[in-house]
Amino acid sequence: MICIIRIVGETGLDKKIKETLDRLRLKKKYSCVVLEAPNDSQLGMIKLASDFIAFGEISDETYKKLIEERGKKVAGKLKPFFRLHPPRKGIDSKKHFGETKKGVLGNNGEKINNLVERML
């Protein structure tokens, strides 16, 4: 399962990036989507928007916490996205994770679990 969190707001976004984020159901800052089995088009959208999102493999324990604390049901179904708080203790850097190992944007791998727990 891949967890995707939008980090960057709407100001100054390119129209193509904004549409990509909308298709991933990441319409607002700090919204989160979990894709259980992403297809090729979803992986392409993640790659295109990697400068504006944080993503990585979410563990089953963290996913259960996310559903318990932030999951909302509408008409008997679970909403396809989660609204999160800004991370506790803030974001050190919005640079890419791979460059400095400090930033939050891009592929975070297993460290996405820590970020999600700080945002619950």
A tleap script that builds the chain and sets N, CA, C and O, in Angstrom:
source leaprc.protein.ff14SB
mol = sequence {
  NMET ILE CYS ILE ILE ARG ILE VAL GLY GLU
  THR GLY LEU ASP LYS LYS ILE LYS GLU THR
  LEU ASP ARG LEU ARG LEU LYS LYS LYS TYR
  SER CYS VAL VAL LEU GLU ALA PRO ASN ASP
  SER GLN LEU GLY MET ILE LYS LEU ALA SER
  ASP PHE ILE ALA PHE GLY GLU ILE SER ASP
  GLU THR TYR LYS LYS LEU ILE GLU GLU ARG
  GLY LYS LYS VAL ALA GLY LYS LEU LYS PRO
  PHE PHE ARG LEU HIE PRO PRO ARG LYS GLY
  ILE ASP SER LYS LYS HIE PHE GLY GLU THR
  LYS LYS GLY VAL LEU GLY ASN ASN GLY GLU
  LYS ILE ASN ASN LEU VAL GLU ARG MET CLEU
}
set mol.1.N position { 0.848 -1.186 0.000 }
set mol.1.CA position { 0.000 0.000 0.000 }
set mol.1.C position { 0.885 1.239 0.000 }
set mol.1.O position { 1.880 1.317 0.720 }
set mol.2.N position { 0.503 2.186 -0.812 }
set mol.2.CA position { 1.247 3.443 -0.902 }
set mol.2.C position { 0.409 4.560 -0.302 }
set mol.2.O position { -0.752 4.745 -0.665 }
set mol.3.N position { 1.009 5.297 0.615 }
set mol.3.CA position { 0.368 6.451 1.243 }
set mol.3.C position { 0.919 7.713 0.576 }
set mol.3.O position { 2.131 7.873 0.439 }
set mol.4.N position { 0.009 8.613 0.161 }
set mol.4.CA position { 0.403 9.851 -0.503 }
set mol.4.C position { -0.154 11.018 0.302 }
set mol.4.O position { -1.349 11.045 0.597 }
set mol.5.N position { 0.686 11.978 0.661 }
set mol.5.CA position { 0.265 13.160 1.417 }
set mol.5.C position { 0.658 14.404 0.630 }
set mol.5.O position { 1.808 14.547 0.215 }
set mol.6.N position { -0.298 15.298 0.428 }
set mol.6.CA position { 0.005 16.563 -0.247 }
set mol.6.C position { 0.635 17.513 0.767 }
set mol.6.O position { 0.084 17.735 1.846 }
set mol.7.N position { 1.785 18.070 0.417 }
set mol.7.CA position { 2.527 18.952 1.309 }
set mol.7.C position { 2.429 20.406 0.857 }
set mol.7.O position { 2.361 21.307 1.693 }
set mol.8.N position { 2.421 20.644 -0.437 }
set mol.8.CA position { 2.450 21.995 -0.990 }
set mol.8.C position { 1.024 22.474 -1.247 }
set mol.8.O position { 0.168 21.706 -1.685 }
set mol.9.N position { 0.782 23.750 -0.970 }
set mol.9.CA position { -0.541 24.341 -1.189 }
set mol.9.C position { -0.814 24.626 -2.654 }
set mol.9.O position { -0.131 24.098 -3.532 }
set mol.10.N position { -1.825 25.473 -2.925 }
set mol.10.CA position { -2.269 25.705 -4.293 }
set mol.10.C position { -1.622 26.905 -4.967 }
set mol.10.O position { -1.683 27.015 -6.192 }
set mol.11.N position { -1.021 27.785 -4.231 }
set mol.11.CA position { -0.494 29.019 -4.797 }
set mol.11.C position { 0.624 28.739 -5.791 }
set mol.11.O position { 1.603 28.069 -5.464 }
set mol.12.N position { 0.474 29.257 -7.007 }
set mol.12.CA position { 1.506 29.163 -8.022 }
set mol.12.C position { 1.685 27.802 -8.658 }
set mol.12.O position { 2.721 27.552 -9.275 }
set mol.13.N position { 0.708 26.908 -8.530 }
set mol.13.CA position { 0.834 25.584 -9.135 }
set mol.13.C position { 0.532 25.641 -10.625 }
set mol.13.O position { -0.331 26.400 -11.067 }
set mol.14.N position { 1.250 24.834 -11.391 }
set mol.14.CA position { 0.986 24.678 -12.807 }
set mol.14.C position { -0.360 23.969 -12.979 }
set mol.14.O position { -0.749 23.151 -12.146 }
set mol.15.N position { -1.056 24.286 -14.052 }
set mol.15.CA position { -2.386 23.720 -14.291 }
set mol.15.C position { -2.323 22.191 -14.410 }
set mol.15.O position { -3.218 21.497 -13.928 }
set mol.16.N position { -1.279 21.672 -15.044 }
set mol.16.CA position { -1.132 20.227 -15.212 }
set mol.16.C position { -0.920 19.529 -13.865 }
set mol.16.O position { -1.485 18.463 -13.622 }
set mol.17.N position { -0.118 20.121 -13.006 }
set mol.17.CA position { 0.129 19.550 -11.678 }
set mol.17.C position { -1.134 19.606 -10.834 }
set mol.17.O position { -1.449 18.652 -10.122 }
set mol.18.N position { -1.863 20.722 -10.909 }
set mol.18.CA position { -3.101 20.861 -10.142 }
set mol.18.C position { -4.110 19.792 -10.557 }
set mol.18.O position { -4.770 19.196 -9.707 }
set mol.19.N position { -4.228 19.552 -11.849 }
set mol.19.CA position { -5.152 18.526 -12.340 }
set mol.19.C position { -4.711 17.131 -11.887 }
set mol.19.O position { -5.547 16.302 -11.529 }
set mol.20.N position { -3.419 16.877 -11.901 }
set mol.20.CA position { -2.900 15.585 -11.449 }
set mol.20.C position { -3.211 15.358 -9.975 }
set mol.20.O position { -3.632 14.267 -9.591 }
set mol.21.N position { -3.006 16.380 -9.149 }
set mol.21.CA position { -3.310 16.255 -7.722 }
set mol.21.C position { -4.803 16.060 -7.496 }
set mol.21.O position { -5.199 15.307 -6.607 }
set mol.22.N position { -5.638 16.728 -8.291 }
set mol.22.CA position { -7.087 16.549 -8.180 }
set mol.22.C position { -7.487 15.119 -8.537 }
set mol.22.O position { -8.360 14.538 -7.892 }
set mol.23.N position { -6.853 14.552 -9.560 }
set mol.23.CA position { -7.175 13.176 -9.954 }
set mol.23.C position { -6.730 12.157 -8.907 }
set mol.23.O position { -7.303 11.072 -8.799 }
set mol.24.N position { -5.706 12.516 -8.142 }
set mol.24.CA position { -5.279 11.657 -7.031 }
set mol.24.C position { -6.116 11.904 -5.768 }
set mol.24.O position { -5.860 11.296 -4.729 }
set mol.25.N position { -7.110 12.788 -5.855 }
set mol.25.CA position { -7.999 13.186 -4.747 }
set mol.25.C position { -7.233 13.908 -3.634 }
set mol.25.O position { -7.570 13.775 -2.457 }
set mol.26.N position { -6.216 14.663 -4.007 }
set mol.26.CA position { -5.444 15.462 -3.063 }
set mol.26.C position { -5.744 16.929 -3.348 }
set mol.26.O position { -4.911 17.638 -3.912 }
set mol.27.N position { -6.925 17.379 -2.960 }
set mol.27.CA position { -7.375 18.708 -3.332 }
set mol.27.C position { -6.867 19.797 -2.403 }
set mol.27.O position { -6.738 20.949 -2.817 }
set mol.28.N position { -6.575 19.454 -1.150 }
set mol.28.CA position { -6.127 20.455 -0.192 }
set mol.28.C position { -4.811 20.030 0.436 }
set mol.28.O position { -4.430 18.859 0.402 }
set mol.29.N position { -4.130 21.006 1.007 }
set mol.29.CA position { -2.871 20.760 1.694 }
set mol.29.C position { -3.117 19.829 2.880 }
set mol.29.O position { -4.128 19.954 3.571 }
set mol.30.N position { -2.206 18.908 3.114 }
set mol.30.CA position { -2.246 17.911 4.180 }
set mol.30.C position { -3.404 16.930 4.032 }
set mol.30.O position { -3.886 16.390 5.027 }
set mol.31.N position { -3.850 16.695 2.814 }
set mol.31.CA position { -4.802 15.611 2.590 }
set mol.31.C position { -4.004 14.362 2.220 }
set mol.31.O position { -2.892 14.454 1.701 }
set mol.32.N position { -4.578 13.209 2.492 }
set mol.32.CA position { -3.862 11.945 2.367 }
set mol.32.C position { -4.736 10.931 1.645 }
set mol.32.O position { -5.949 10.888 1.849 }
set mol.33.N position { -4.113 10.113 0.799 }
set mol.33.CA position { -4.786 9.033 0.096 }
set mol.33.C position { -3.925 7.791 0.234 }
set mol.33.O position { -2.699 7.869 0.153 }
set mol.34.N position { -4.563 6.644 0.444 }
set mol.34.CA position { -3.845 5.370 0.496 }
set mol.34.C position { -4.306 4.529 -0.686 }
set mol.34.O position { -5.495 4.240 -0.823 }
set mol.35.N position { -3.364 4.137 -1.538 }
set mol.35.CA position { -3.654 3.295 -2.696 }
set mol.35.C position { -3.213 1.874 -2.373 }
set mol.35.O position { -2.035 1.626 -2.118 }
set mol.36.N position { -4.164 0.940 -2.384 }
set mol.36.CA position { -3.834 -0.432 -2.010 }
set mol.36.C position { -3.036 -1.148 -3.090 }
set mol.36.O position { -2.044 -1.812 -2.786 }
set mol.37.N position { -3.450 -1.025 -4.336 }
set mol.37.CA position { -2.733 -1.648 -5.450 }
set mol.37.C position { -2.695 -0.643 -6.597 }
set mol.37.O position { -3.530 -0.707 -7.499 }
set mol.38.N position { -1.730 0.292 -6.576 }
set mol.38.CA position { -1.707 1.332 -7.607 }
set mol.38.C position { -1.422 0.751 -8.993 }
set mol.38.O position { -0.585 -0.137 -9.152 }
set mol.39.N position { -2.141 1.276 -9.994 }
set mol.39.CA position { -1.903 0.836 -11.366 }
set mol.39.C position { -0.847 1.737 -12.010 }
set mol.39.O position { -0.333 2.656 -11.371 }
set mol.40.N position { -0.531 1.471 -13.262 }
set mol.40.CA position { 0.543 2.211 -13.939 }
set mol.40.C position { 0.229 3.697 -14.081 }
set mol.40.O position { 1.122 4.533 -13.949 }
set mol.41.N position { -1.036 4.033 -14.351 }
set mol.41.CA position { -1.378 5.453 -14.502 }
set mol.41.C position { -1.259 6.195 -13.176 }
set mol.41.O position { -0.829 7.349 -13.153 }
set mol.42.N position { -1.633 5.551 -12.072 }
set mol.42.CA position { -1.484 6.180 -10.757 }
set mol.42.C position { -0.014 6.352 -10.403 }
set mol.42.O position { 0.368 7.379 -9.841 }
set mol.43.N position { 0.808 5.375 -10.720 }
set mol.43.CA position { 2.249 5.503 -10.461 }
set mol.43.C position { 2.854 6.628 -11.290 }
set mol.43.O position { 3.753 7.327 -10.824 }
set mol.44.N position { 2.367 6.806 -12.516 }
set mol.44.CA position { 2.825 7.915 -13.348 }
set mol.44.C position { 2.431 9.257 -12.770 }
set mol.44.O position { 3.212 10.208 -12.817 }
set mol.45.N position { 1.211 9.347 -12.217 }
set mol.45.CA position { 0.761 10.594 -11.592 }
set mol.45.C position { 1.588 10.905 -10.349 }
set mol.45.O position { 1.914 12.064 -10.092 }
set mol.46.N position { 1.927 9.876 -9.582 }
set mol.46.CA position { 2.762 10.066 -8.385 }
set mol.46.C position { 4.140 10.594 -8.798 }
set mol.46.O position { 4.672 11.504 -8.163 }
set mol.47.N position { 4.709 10.027 -9.851 }
set mol.47.CA position { 6.018 10.469 -10.323 }
set mol.47.C position { 5.972 11.914 -10.806 }
set mol.47.O position { 6.896 12.686 -10.550 }
set mol.48.N position { 4.898 12.281 -11.508 }
set mol.48.CA position { 4.749 13.641 -12.019 }
set mol.48.C position { 4.617 14.665 -10.892 }
set mol.48.O position { 5.149 15.771 -10.988 }
set mol.49.N position { 3.908 14.293 -9.827 }
set mol.49.CA position { 3.634 15.222 -8.734 }
set mol.49.C position { 4.592 15.061 -7.559 }
set mol.49.O position { 4.321 15.584 -6.478 }
set mol.50.N position { 5.699 14.356 -7.738 }
set mol.50.CA position { 6.585 14.060 -6.606 }
set mol.50.C position { 7.237 15.296 -5.989 }
set mol.50.O position { 7.753 15.224 -4.874 }
set mol.51.N position { 7.222 16.433 -6.699 }
set mol.51.CA position { 7.769 17.669 -6.130 }
set mol.51.C position { 6.796 18.345 -5.172 }
set mol.51.O position { 7.153 19.331 -4.527 }
set mol.52.N position { 5.590 17.836 -5.070 }
set mol.52.CA position { 4.552 18.476 -4.263 }
set mol.52.C position { 3.945 17.549 -3.220 }
set mol.52.O position { 3.114 17.980 -2.420 }
set mol.53.N position { 4.348 16.280 -3.218 }
set mol.53.CA position { 3.764 15.289 -2.315 }
set mol.53.C position { 4.866 14.503 -1.604 }
set mol.53.O position { 6.021 14.482 -2.029 }
set mol.54.N position { 4.468 13.863 -0.512 }
set mol.54.CA position { 5.319 12.888 0.175 }
set mol.54.C position { 4.617 11.547 0.045 }
set mol.54.O position { 3.406 11.461 0.252 }
set mol.55.N position { 5.358 10.497 -0.295 }
set mol.55.CA position { 4.731 9.190 -0.446 }
set mol.55.C position { 5.685 8.099 -0.004 }
set mol.55.O position { 6.896 8.302 0.080 }
set mol.56.N position { 5.112 6.929 0.279 }
set mol.56.CA position { 5.921 5.793 0.696 }
set mol.56.C position { 5.037 4.629 1.087 }
set mol.56.O position { 3.810 4.726 1.061 }
set mol.57.N position { 5.674 3.521 1.451 }
set mol.57.CA position { 4.960 2.316 1.861 }
set mol.57.C position { 4.456 2.480 3.288 }
set mol.57.O position { 5.237 2.719 4.209 }
set mol.58.N position { 3.142 2.350 3.463 }
set mol.58.CA position { 2.556 2.493 4.790 }
set mol.58.C position { 2.389 1.108 5.412 }
set mol.58.O position { 2.017 0.155 4.727 }
set mol.59.N position { 2.662 1.001 6.697 }
set mol.59.CA position { 2.514 -0.283 7.386 }
set mol.59.C position { 1.042 -0.509 7.743 }
set mol.59.O position { 0.247 0.431 7.777 }
set mol.60.N position { 0.700 -1.756 8.005 }
set mol.60.CA position { -0.684 -2.089 8.348 }
set mol.60.C position { -1.110 -1.428 9.648 }
set mol.60.O position { -2.254 -0.991 9.771 }
set mol.61.N position { -0.199 -1.348 10.630 }
set mol.61.CA position { -0.517 -0.735 11.925 }
set mol.61.C position { -0.856 0.744 11.766 }
set mol.61.O position { -1.839 1.226 12.329 }
set mol.62.N position { -0.041 1.456 11.002 }
set mol.62.CA position { -0.276 2.880 10.786 }
set mol.62.C position { -1.556 3.100 9.997 }
set mol.62.O position { -2.288 4.054 10.258 }
set mol.63.N position { -1.835 2.227 9.035 }
set mol.63.CA position { -3.061 2.337 8.244 }
set mol.63.C position { -4.295 2.160 9.129 }
set mol.63.O position { -5.287 2.870 8.964 }
set mol.64.N position { -4.233 1.217 10.065 }
set mol.64.CA position { -5.356 1.010 10.991 }
set mol.64.C position { -5.569 2.238 11.874 }
set mol.64.O position { -6.706 2.651 12.103 }
set mol.65.N position { -4.466 2.825 12.373 }
set mol.65.CA position { -4.573 4.050 13.177 }
set mol.65.C position { -5.190 5.182 12.370 }
set mol.65.O position { -6.024 5.933 12.876 }
set mol.66.N position { -4.778 5.299 11.119 }
set mol.66.CA position { -5.292 6.340 10.232 }
set mol.66.C position { -6.798 6.194 10.040 }
set mol.66.O position { -7.525 7.186 10.089 }
set mol.67.N position { -7.268 4.984 9.825 }
set mol.67.CA position { -8.697 4.759 9.644 }
set mol.67.C position { -9.461 5.032 10.932 }
set mol.67.O position { -10.533 5.636 10.898 }
set mol.68.N position { -8.921 4.592 12.069 }
set mol.68.CA position { -9.595 4.792 13.351 }
set mol.68.C position { -9.732 6.263 13.711 }
set mol.68.O position { -10.793 6.696 14.162 }
set mol.69.N position { -8.661 7.037 13.515 }
set mol.69.CA position { -8.654 8.423 13.974 }
set mol.69.C position { -9.187 9.421 12.953 }
set mol.69.O position { -9.801 10.416 13.339 }
set mol.70.N position { -8.969 9.182 11.656 }
set mol.70.CA position { -9.335 10.183 10.660 }
set mol.70.C position { -10.322 9.693 9.608 }
set mol.70.O position { -10.770 10.478 8.772 }
set mol.71.N position { -10.666 8.410 9.636 }
set mol.71.CA position { -11.601 7.874 8.647 }
set mol.71.C position { -13.018 8.341 8.922 }
set mol.71.O position { -13.474 8.320 10.066 }
set mol.72.N position { -13.711 8.760 7.882 }
set mol.72.CA position { -15.100 9.199 8.006 }
set mol.72.C position { -15.944 8.409 7.033 }
set mol.72.O position { -15.540 8.160 5.897 }
set mol.73.N position { -17.126 8.014 7.493 }
set mol.73.CA position { -18.034 7.279 6.623 }
set mol.73.C position { -19.118 8.215 6.117 }
set mol.73.O position { -19.668 9.026 6.861 }
set mol.74.N position { -19.406 8.079 4.842 }
set mol.74.CA position { -20.491 8.835 4.220 }
set mol.74.C position { -21.335 7.824 3.462 }
set mol.74.O position { -20.832 7.118 2.588 }
set mol.75.N position { -22.615 7.755 3.795 }
set mol.75.CA position { -23.563 6.833 3.158 }
set mol.75.C position { -23.063 5.386 3.238 }
set mol.75.O position { -23.190 4.630 2.276 }
set mol.76.N position { -22.500 5.008 4.377 }
set mol.76.CA position { -22.074 3.633 4.600 }
set mol.76.C position { -20.712 3.275 4.035 }
set mol.76.O position { -20.217 2.177 4.286 }
set mol.77.N position { -20.085 4.184 3.268 }
set mol.77.CA position { -18.765 3.898 2.701 }
set mol.77.C position { -17.727 4.798 3.326 }
set mol.77.O position { -18.030 5.911 3.756 }
set mol.78.N position { -16.489 4.306 3.375 }
set mol.78.CA position { -15.374 5.091 3.884 }
set mol.78.C position { -14.953 6.094 2.821 }
set mol.78.O position { -14.811 5.733 1.653 }
set mol.79.N position { -14.749 7.361 3.213 }
set mol.79.CA position { -14.288 8.368 2.256 }
set mol.79.C position { -12.945 7.940 1.670 }
set mol.79.O position { -12.147 7.312 2.366 }
set mol.80.N position { -12.681 8.269 0.406 }
set mol.80.CA position { -11.436 7.799 -0.216 }
set mol.80.C position { -10.197 8.615 0.145 }
set mol.80.O position { -9.109 8.329 -0.355 }
set mol.81.N position { -10.344 9.629 1.008 }
set mol.81.CA position { -9.192 10.436 1.399 }
set mol.81.C position { -9.300 10.782 2.876 }
set mol.81.O position { -10.366 10.645 3.476 }
set mol.82.N position { -8.199 11.228 3.459 }
set mol.82.CA position { -8.140 11.602 4.869 }
set mol.82.C position { -7.610 13.021 4.970 }
set mol.82.O position { -6.688 13.390 4.242 }
set mol.83.N position { -8.177 13.820 5.860 }
set mol.83.CA position { -7.654 15.161 6.151 }
set mol.83.C position { -6.799 15.047 7.408 }
set mol.83.O position { -7.263 14.557 8.437 }
set mol.84.N position { -5.555 15.499 7.322 }
set mol.84.CA position { -4.621 15.391 8.441 }
set mol.84.C position { -4.275 16.760 8.991 }
set mol.84.O position { -4.478 17.778 8.330 }
set mol.85.N position { -3.747 16.774 10.217 }
set mol.85.CA position { -3.229 17.995 10.825 }
set mol.85.C position { -1.839 18.274 10.252 }
set mol.85.O position { -1.200 17.369 9.716 }
set mol.86.N position { -1.369 19.512 10.360 }
set mol.86.CA position { 0.043 19.749 10.043 }
set mol.86.C position { 0.912 18.922 10.993 }
set mol.86.O position { 0.501 18.681 12.128 }
set mol.87.N position { 2.089 18.484 10.571 }
set mol.87.CA position { 2.891 17.601 11.421 }
set mol.87.C position { 3.348 18.276 12.714 }
set mol.87.O position { 3.760 19.436 12.718 }
set mol.88.N position { 3.264 17.523 13.807 }
set mol.88.CA position { 3.770 18.034 15.081 }
set mol.88.C position { 5.278 18.232 14.960 }
set mol.88.O position { 5.964 17.431 14.325 }
set mol.89.N position { 5.776 19.271 15.552 }
set mol.89.CA position { 7.185 19.692 15.482 }
set mol.89.C position { 7.567 20.171 14.087 }
set mol.89.O position { 8.749 20.360 13.801 }
set mol.90.N position { 6.580 20.371 13.216 }
set mol.90.CA position { 6.795 20.994 11.926 }
set mol.90.C position { 7.535 20.134 10.919 }
set mol.90.O position { 7.866 18.975 11.168 }
set mol.91.N position { 7.780 20.747 9.776 }
set mol.91.CA position { 8.538 20.106 8.712 }
set mol.91.C position { 9.901 20.776 8.685 }
set mol.91.O position { 10.000 21.994 8.534 }
set mol.92.N position { 10.961 19.972 8.833 }
set mol.92.CA position { 12.318 20.528 8.842 }
set mol.92.C position { 12.644 21.205 7.523 }
set mol.92.O position { 13.168 22.319 7.498 }
set mol.93.N position { 12.334 20.534 6.441 }
set mol.93.CA position { 12.684 21.050 5.131 }
set mol.93.C position { 11.709 20.482 4.123 }
set mol.93.O position { 11.282 19.333 4.239 }
set mol.94.N position { 11.360 21.283 3.138 }
set mol.94.CA position { 10.483 20.781 2.083 }
set mol.94.C position { 11.283 20.316 0.876 }
set mol.94.O position { 10.723 20.119 -0.203 }
set mol.95.N position { 12.592 20.138 1.051 }
set mol.95.CA position { 13.407 19.615 -0.028 }
set mol.95.C position { 13.104 18.136 -0.209 }
set mol.95.O position { 12.413 17.522 0.603 }
set mol.96.N position { 13.634 17.579 -1.287 }
set mol.96.CA position { 13.403 16.165 -1.546 }
set mol.96.C position { 14.095 15.311 -0.514 }
set mol.96.O position { 15.157 15.670 -0.004 }
set mol.97.N position { 13.489 14.174 -0.206 }
set mol.97.CA position { 14.014 13.267 0.799 }
set mol.97.C position { 15.362 12.696 0.383 }
set mol.97.O position { 16.239 12.531 1.231 }
set mol.98.N position { 15.549 12.393 -0.881 }
set mol.98.CA position { 16.776 11.758 -1.337 }
set mol.98.C position { 17.996 12.664 -1.323 }
set mol.98.O position { 19.117 12.179 -1.167 }
set mol.99.N position { 17.804 13.967 -1.482 }
set mol.99.CA position { 18.944 14.884 -1.587 }
set mol.99.C position { 19.666 15.075 -0.261 }
set mol.99.O position { 20.873 14.853 -0.170 }
set mol.100.N position { 18.936 15.483 0.756 }
set mol.100.CA position { 19.567 15.861 2.015 }
set mol.100.C position { 19.238 14.919 3.167 }
set mol.100.O position { 19.795 15.048 4.258 }
set mol.101.N position { 18.342 13.983 2.929 }
set mol.101.CA position { 17.831 13.077 3.970 }
set mol.101.C position { 17.086 13.841 5.061 }
set mol.101.O position { 16.761 13.267 6.101 }
set mol.102.N position { 16.810 15.129 4.838 }
set mol.102.CA position { 16.065 15.925 5.804 }
set mol.102.C position { 14.680 16.269 5.277 }
set mol.102.O position { 13.731 16.387 6.051 }
set mol.103.N position { 14.564 16.428 3.980 }
set mol.103.CA position { 13.331 16.907 3.391 }
set mol.103.C position { 12.218 15.886 3.451 }
set mol.103.O position { 12.436 14.723 3.793 }
set mol.104.N position { 11.019 16.335 3.113 }
set mol.104.CA position { 9.854 15.478 3.221 }
set mol.104.C position { 9.245 15.172 1.857 }
set mol.104.O position { 8.457 14.233 1.746 }
set mol.105.N position { 9.578 15.920 0.829 }
set mol.105.CA position { 8.984 15.704 -0.486 }
set mol.105.C position { 9.585 14.490 -1.178 }
set mol.105.O position { 10.749 14.151 -0.968 }
set mol.106.N position { 8.771 13.843 -2.006 }
set mol.106.CA position { 9.247 12.696 -2.762 }
set mol.106.C position { 9.039 11.393 -2.028 }
set mol.106.O position { 8.208 11.302 -1.124 }
set mol.107.N position { 9.805 10.373 -2.421 }
set mol.107.CA position { 9.648 9.031 -1.866 }
set mol.107.C position { 10.311 8.949 -0.495 }
set mol.107.O position { 11.524 9.116 -0.371 }
set mol.108.N position { 9.512 8.693 0.525 }
set mol.108.CA position { 10.015 8.583 1.892 }
set mol.108.C position { 10.198 7.139 2.334 }
set mol.108.O position { 10.738 6.890 3.412 }
set mol.109.N position { 9.761 6.190 1.525 }
set mol.109.CA position { 9.886 4.783 1.891 }
set mol.109.C position { 9.117 4.477 3.167 }
set mol.109.O position { 7.948 4.838 3.303 }
set mol.110.N position { 9.779 3.813 4.092 }
set mol.110.CA position { 9.151 3.427 5.362 }
set mol.110.C position { 8.971 4.611 6.322 }
set mol.110.O position { 8.176 4.530 7.257 }
set mol.111.N position { 9.706 5.709 6.096 }
set mol.111.CA position { 9.618 6.856 7.001 }
set mol.111.C position { 8.298 7.606 6.873 }
set mol.111.O position { 8.025 8.509 7.663 }
set mol.112.N position { 7.470 7.243 5.883 }
set mol.112.CA position { 6.162 7.872 5.747 }
set mol.112.C position { 5.295 7.537 6.967 }
set mol.112.O position { 4.421 8.319 7.340 }
set mol.113.N position { 5.536 6.372 7.590 }
set mol.113.CA position { 4.776 5.977 8.774 }
set mol.113.C position { 4.980 6.975 9.911 }
set mol.113.O position { 4.025 7.335 10.600 }
set mol.114.N position { 6.222 7.424 10.111 }
set mol.114.CA position { 6.530 8.413 11.136 }
set mol.114.C position { 5.825 9.732 10.854 }
set mol.114.O position { 5.284 10.360 11.765 }
set mol.115.N position { 5.830 10.155 9.583 }
set mol.115.CA position { 5.174 11.405 9.195 }
set mol.115.C position { 3.667 11.317 9.424 }
set mol.115.O position { 3.069 12.260 9.941 }
set mol.116.N position { 3.051 10.212 9.053 }
set mol.116.CA position { 1.605 10.056 9.231 }
set mol.116.C position { 1.250 10.091 10.712 }
set mol.116.O position { 0.273 10.739 11.089 }
set mol.117.N position { 2.011 9.416 11.552 }
set mol.117.CA position { 1.720 9.409 12.988 }
set mol.117.C position { 1.862 10.790 13.605 }
set mol.117.O position { 1.138 11.130 14.540 }
set mol.118.N position { 2.804 11.601 13.081 }
set mol.118.CA position { 2.936 12.986 13.581 }
set mol.118.C position { 1.773 13.847 13.135 }
set mol.118.O position { 1.504 14.880 13.748 }
set mol.119.N position { 1.080 13.449 12.088 }
set mol.119.CA position { -0.013 14.263 11.541 }
set mol.119.C position { -1.388 13.819 12.024 }
set mol.119.O position { -2.375 14.488 11.718 }
set mol.120.N position { -1.493 12.728 12.759 }
set mol.120.CA position { -2.792 12.260 13.242 }
set mol.120.C position { -3.339 13.127 14.363 }
set mol.120.O position { -4.426 12.861 14.875 }
savepdb mol mol.pdb
quit
